[in-house]
Amino acid sequence: MVKKTLSVDMEKNLFSRHQNLTFSNQIIMATTADFRNGLCIEFNGELFVITEFQHVKPGKGPAFVRTKLKNLKSGRTLENTFTAGVKIDIARVERRPYQFLYKEGDDSYNFMHTDTFEQLAINESLISNPGLLKEGQSVEVMYHADTDTPLTCELPPFVDLEITYTEPGVKGDTATNAAKRAIVETGAEVFVPLFIENGEKIRVDTRTNKYAERVK
């Protein structure tokens, strides 16, 4: 069993910044001042992760916070505005390091915990960008601490992948405003600049599935 240390660290961090936080049934009570990207909250009876937020202080009226929330069950994004200072329920979560092993069937992916070597099967719907997963890739699995249930599987922001097929490059053409289709080693399709050739490695943004740069 993996020790639940990350959630404790989060609680200590929150206490050090806001002494008025309270706990109820393992839910951390905080306010909009604690918002940060990646924070997991309970809202309308469901778990959401904050993907974007903006504190707004208008000339008239109370301050508020605009947010984009990702539903951890459906994967859908919800836009919501919170009144500044309102109390928020922060869910106790843990982030654990895993390594991708192999895919089994149509939508099951097998991972291994890098410390305990315990294996875990995760459904494709929980993985941020499964098309960019290759054998040995390091990922981070977020667990709901109270139920020990996997919530999401996140790839790092960028991964390096080899081009297995693309149309021949144009010699001397280093323009990046024109693009062509390319297939990377995981089978995913990425648009790349015209000068990219078969066998080259590129860096891909896993959040947008877009080409970032050529890896030398």
Secondary structure by P-SEA (a helix, b strand, c coil): cccccaaaaaaaaaaaacccccccccbbbbcccccccccccccccbbbbbcbbbbbbccccbbbbbbbbbcccccbbbbbbbccccbbbbcbbbbbbbbbcccccccbbbbbcccccbbbbbcccccccccccccbbbbbbbcccccccccccccccbbbbbbccccccccccccccbbbbbbccccbbbbbcccccccbbbbbcccccccccccc
